[in-house]
Amino acid sequence: MTSWRSGKRGRCTMMKNDDFNVREETQSIWRAIHGLGTDEEAIIQIVSSCNNAQRQEIKKEFTVLYQKDLIKEFKSELKIRFSPDFKQLLLALFQRPLVYDAVSLKGATKGLGTDERCLVEILLTRTAAEMQGIREEYSRKFKLSLEDDVADDTSGDFRKFTYTLSRGKRSPSSSVDADKARHVASQIYSTYTELRGTDQPRFDFIGLCCCEGFPQLRKIFEAYKEVTKSDINAFIEREFSGDVEEGLKWTVKCANSIPEFFAELLHKSMEGITTKHDILTRIVVSRSEIDLADIREIYEKKYGKSLINKVKSHATGGYKKLLVAIIQGNGEKDNQQITH
């Protein structure tokens, strides 16, 4: 299994459909919307049979064939016939990934209160190249810079953490320098002990967590444990608090394995009585063409239950069917039928 440990991207569930015919699929979408009653299962089948780039083709072809905007048509139909969760999921799958991330980040910062976890989840797990694209889409769509919006909506150490992440400066390198890791680990230990209570500046641990590549960060955290005989999370708990403490702990998780990090978030989104559908939707959509197959596999190993069965027990109707179809993916023959 490829993973972030080897510096490679993972296995996706949604791939390009080699049998895709944009005109046929677009016409099928039209019939599904404008027939006698909306054909929910036909919509799910079409949407889950192709990747995002091919869904963008359907959107364009829909305008060419019918002089109508597919998303507006969906919104009109979904408002009447489908649940808000199904609507949110379907519309997300028809947004380009960078636009979806930009819109999600705007949602995390606008209005009263900040969705700190959404903010960190996205900013922490996107590559430098992805962050550059997100920043461009954010500026184009909202006429504001992402980093300014983040800075205006946060404060203290958490502002420093999220603002630095929003600039997308993380090293893309997958190489590891063991000597450098030991040196940095020693710097962290010495400056946070010897300089405690003085006016001398201490090592910029937040900056390190925002800019160093994950493979090197993992090596630094391992070296810190060798040097101090203490886990890096104990250091974080001692020196930081609140949202930035959680964000730095999430950084440690991502340095070890991004798919495992998302598996944990998915599990937490379905704990208790109330399912956090926004988190569930966002992760399934945003990771479907990156590493959702890895997340699915890790979830089963970690929690002893398949992710699909967990989703089936926490979602209903068309929302459940479409989630399951995306998690299963379009690369296997048995995925060509909707799972109920």
C-alpha positions in Angstrom: 0.0 0.0 0.0 1.4 3.4 -0.9 1.3 5.9 1.9 2.6 9.2 3.2 5.3 7.2 5.0 7.0 6.6 1.6 6.4 10.1 0.5 3.8 9.1 -2.1 0.2 9.9 -2.5 -2.3 7.1 -1.6 -4.9 5.1 -3.4 -8.1 6.9 -4.5 -11.6 5.4 -4.9 -12.8 7.6 -7.8 -11.0 7.3 -11.1 -11.4 8.3 -14.6 -14.1 6.2 -16.3 -12.6 5.0 -19.6 -16.2 4.2 -20.9 -17.4 7.7 -20.1 -19.6 9.3 -22.8 -20.4 12.9 -21.8 -23.4 13.3 -24.1 -25.1 10.1 -23.0 -24.4 10.8 -19.3 -25.7 14.4 -19.6 -28.9 13.2 -21.3 -29.4 10.7 -18.6 -29.0 13.4 -16.0 -31.6 15.5 -17.8 -34.1 12.5 -17.9 -33.4 11.8 -14.2 -34.3 15.4 -13.3 -37.1 16.1 -15.6 -38.9 12.8 -15.8 -41.9 11.8 -13.7 -40.4 12.3 -10.4 -36.6 12.8 -9.9 -34.8 9.5 -10.5 -32.5 9.6 -7.5 -30.8 6.2 -8.2 -30.0 7.3 -11.8 -28.3 10.5 -10.5 -26.3 8.5 -8.0 -25.2 5.9 -10.6 -24.0 8.6 -13.0 -22.3 10.8 -10.4 -20.4 7.9 -8.8 -19.3 6.3 -12.1 -16.9 9.1 -13.1 -14.3 11.4 -11.6 -14.5 15.1 -10.9 -13.0 16.2 -14.2 -15.7 14.1 -16.0 -18.4 15.7 -13.9 -17.1 19.1 -15.0 -17.6 17.9 -18.6 -21.2 17.0 -17.8 -21.8 20.5 -16.4 -20.5 22.1 -19.6 -22.4 19.7 -21.8 -25.6 20.3 -19.9 -25.4 24.0 -20.7 -24.7 23.3 -24.4 -27.5 20.8 -24.8 -30.2 22.5 -22.7 -29.1 26.1 -22.2 -29.5 25.6 -18.5 -27.2 25.6 -15.5 -27.0 22.0 -14.1 -26.2 23.2 -10.6 -29.2 25.6 -10.6 -31.4 22.7 -11.9 -30.1 20.5 -9.1 -30.8 23.1 -6.4 -34.3 23.6 -7.7 -35.0 19.8 -7.6 -33.1 19.1 -4.5 -34.8 21.8 -2.5 -38.1 20.1 -3.1 -37.3 16.4 -3.2 -34.1 15.6 -1.3 -32.6 15.9 2.1 -30.1 18.8 2.9 -27.3 16.2 3.4 -27.8 14.7 0.0 -28.0 18.1 -1.6 -24.7 19.1 0.1 -22.9 16.0 -1.0 -24.2 16.1 -4.6 -23.3 19.8 -5.1 -19.8 19.2 -3.5 -19.1 16.4 -6.0 -19.8 18.8 -8.8 -17.4 21.5 -7.5 -13.8 21.4 -8.7 -11.6 20.2 -5.7 -9.7 23.5 -5.2 -13.0 25.5 -5.4 -14.6 23.1 -2.9 -11.7 23.7 -0.5 -11.8 27.4 -0.9 -15.6 27.5 -0.3 -15.2 25.2 2.8 -12.5 27.5 4.2 -14.7 30.6 3.6 -17.5 28.8 5.5 -15.1 28.1 8.4 -14.3 31.8 8.8 -17.4 33.8 7.9 -20.1 34.8 10.3 -20.1 34.5 14.1 -17.5 32.0 15.3 -14.8 30.2 13.6 -14.9 26.5 12.7 -11.4 25.9 13.9 -11.3 22.2 13.2 -12.4 22.6 9.6 -9.8 25.4 9.1 -7.0 23.2 10.5 -8.1 20.0 8.7 -7.9 21.6 5.3 -4.9 23.9 5.8 -2.8 21.2 7.4 -3.4 18.4 4.9 -3.1 20.1 1.5 0.2 20.1 -0.3 2.0 23.4 -1.1 0.9 23.1 -4.7 -2.7 22.5 -3.6 -2.6 25.5 -1.2 -1.4 27.7 -4.0 -4.4 26.7 -6.1 -6.7 27.1 -3.2 -5.4 30.6 -2.5 -5.9 31.6 -6.1 -9.4 30.3 -6.1 -10.2 32.0 -2.8 -8.9 35.4 -4.1 -10.8 35.0 -7.4 -14.1 33.9 -5.8 -14.2 36.1 -2.7 -12.0 39.1 -3.7 -10.0 38.7 -0.5 -6.8 36.8 0.3 -7.1 33.6 2.3 -4.4 34.5 4.7 -6.0 37.9 5.5 -9.3 36.3 6.2 -7.7 33.7 8.4 -5.7 36.4 10.3 -8.8 38.5 10.8 -10.8 35.6 12.3 -8.2 34.1 14.6 -5.9 35.3 17.4 -2.7 34.5 19.4 -0.7 31.4 18.7 -3.6 29.9 16.8 -3.5 32.8 14.4 0.2 32.3 13.9 -0.4 28.6 13.2 -3.3 29.0 10.8 -1.9 32.1 9.1 1.4 30.3 8.3 -0.4 27.2 7.1 -2.6 29.3 4.8 0.5 30.7 3.0 1.2 27.1 1.8 5.0 27.0 2.5 5.3 23.4 3.6 8.3 21.7 2.0 7.3 19.2 -0.7 10.4 17.1 -0.1 10.0 13.5 1.0 13.7 13.1 1.9 14.8 12.8 5.5 18.0 14.1 7.1 18.6 12.2 10.4 21.4 14.5 11.5 19.3 17.6 11.0 16.4 16.0 12.8 18.6 15.3 15.9 19.9 18.9 15.8 16.4 20.4 15.6 15.2 18.1 18.4 18.0 19.2 20.6 17.2 22.9 19.8 13.6 22.4 20.8 14.6 20.7 24.0 17.3 23.2 25.0 15.5 26.4 24.2 12.3 25.4 25.9 14.1 24.4 29.1 17.2 26.6 29.4 15.5 29.8 28.2 12.3 29.3 30.2 11.5 32.4 32.1 14.0 34.6 30.1 13.4 37.2 27.4 15.5 35.2 24.9 13.5 34.0 21.8 12.9 30.3 21.8 12.8 27.9 18.9 9.9 28.5 16.5 8.1 25.2 17.0 4.9 26.5 15.3 6.8 27.6 12.3 8.6 24.3 12.1 5.2 22.4 12.2 3.8 24.6 9.4 6.7 24.6 7.0 8.8 21.4 7.3 7.8 18.4 5.2 5.9 15.6 7.0 8.6 12.9 6.6 11.2 15.2 8.1 8.8 16.3 10.9 8.2 12.6 11.8 12.0 12.1 12.0 12.3 15.2 14.2 9.6 14.0 16.6 11.3 10.5 16.8 14.6 12.2 17.5 13.0 14.4 20.2 11.8 11.2 22.0 15.4 9.8 21.8 16.9 12.9 23.1 14.4 13.6 25.9 12.8 10.2 26.6 9.5 12.0 26.3 6.8 12.0 23.6 6.5 15.2 21.5 2.8 15.4 22.5 3.8 15.8 26.1 5.9 18.8 25.1 3.0 20.3 23.1 0.6 19.8 26.1 3.2 21.5 28.4 3.9 24.5 26.2 0.6 25.2 24.3 -3.1 25.2 25.0 -6.5 25.5 23.4 -6.9 25.4 19.6 -3.2 25.7 18.8 -2.5 22.7 21.0 -5.0 20.6 19.2 -3.7 21.8 15.8 -0.1 20.9 16.7 -1.2 17.5 17.9 -3.0 17.0 14.6 0.3 17.9 12.9 2.0 15.1 14.7 -0.7 12.7 13.5 -0.4 13.9 9.9 3.4 13.5 10.1 2.8 9.8 11.0 0.0 9.1 8.5 -2.5 11.4 6.8 -4.8 8.6 5.9 -4.9 7.4 9.5 -5.6 11.0 10.6 -8.6 11.1 8.3 -9.8 7.7 9.5 -9.8 9.0 13.0 -11.8 12.1 12.0 -14.3 10.0 10.2 -14.7 7.8 13.2 -15.2 10.8 15.5 -17.8 12.3 13.0 -19.9 9.2 13.5 -19.6 8.9 17.3 -22.5 9.4 19.6 -26.1 10.2 18.8 -25.5 13.0 16.3 -23.5 12.4 13.1 -21.4 15.4 11.9 -22.5 15.2 8.3 -20.5 18.2 7.2 -17.2 16.5 8.3 -18.3 13.2 6.8 -19.2 14.8 3.5 -16.1 16.9 3.3 -13.6 14.1 3.9 -15.3 11.6 1.6 -15.5 14.2 -1.2 -12.1 15.8 -0.8 -10.1 12.5 -0.4 -12.0 10.5 -3.0 -9.4 11.1 -5.7 -6.4 11.2 -3.3 -6.3 8.5 -0.7 -9.8 7.4 0.3 -9.1 3.7 -0.4 -6.2 3.9 2.1 -8.4 5.6 4.6 -11.0 2.9 4.1 -8.5 0.2 4.7 -6.9 1.8 7.7 -10.4 2.5 9.2 -11.2 -1.2 9.2 -7.9 -2.2 10.7 -8.1 0.5 13.4 -11.7 0.1 14.4 -12.6 -3.5 13.5 -15.5 -2.4 11.3 -15.7 -1.4 7.7 -16.1 2.3 6.9 -19.0 1.5 4.6 -20.9 -0.4 7.3 -20.3 2.5 9.7 -21.7 5.0 7.2 -24.7 2.8 6.5 -25.6 2.9 10.2 -25.2 6.7 10.4 -26.7 7.9 7.1 -30.0 7.4 5.3 -31.6 7.6 1.9 -29.9 9.0 -1.1 -27.2 10.5 1.1 -26.2 7.1 2.3 -26.3 5.5 -1.1 -24.1 8.2 -2.7 -21.6 8.2 0.2 -21.3 4.4 0.0 -20.9 4.6 -3.8 -18.0 7.1 -3.5 -16.3 5.1 -0.7 -16.6 1.9 -2.7 -15.3 3.7 -5.8 -15.8 3.2 -9.5 -12.9 0.9 -10.2 -14.5 -2.5 -9.4 -17.2 -4.3 -11.2 -19.3 -4.9 -8.1 -19.4 -1.1 -7.6 -21.6 -0.7 -10.7 -24.7 -1.3 -8.7 -25.9 1.0 -5.9 -25.5 -0.5 -2.5 -28.6 -0.1 -0.3 
